[in-house]
Amino acid sequence: QVQLQESGPGLVKPSQVLSLTCSVSGDSIATSYHAWSWIRQPPGKGLEWMGAIASDGNTYYSPSLKGRTSISRDTSKNYFSLQLSSVTPEETAVYYCARGIMATPIDWGQGTKVTVSS
């Protein structure tokens, strides 16, 4: 059974880079046919798919975030990461990592709350 666990700072200052890591167990991010996504949910709002990395290393990003978002991975340690630059307070949210089929998540991490504030 796959398990995903997000980790990273809970507080980021405006204009800085938000960096999160998703540790995966029970599946290989390098060989699985699934895609590995980042999704967020601001308080009182819906879920937003941010981007994904496939097993071949190709990355896919939401057009609304392209240019500020980078997803990378370390296959030797079986984790993937998110970097979001120039963050604003409106990007305070619970950030989730997930395994799924392209932009459709199936298995989720528990989520980590990130607050953007000075």
Protein Blocks (a to p, Z undefined) as FASTA:
>chain_A
ZZdddeddfbdcehiacddddddehiafklmmbdcddddddehiacddfbdcdfkopacd
dfklgojaccdddfknopaddddehiafklgccddddddehjbcfbdcebjaddddZZ
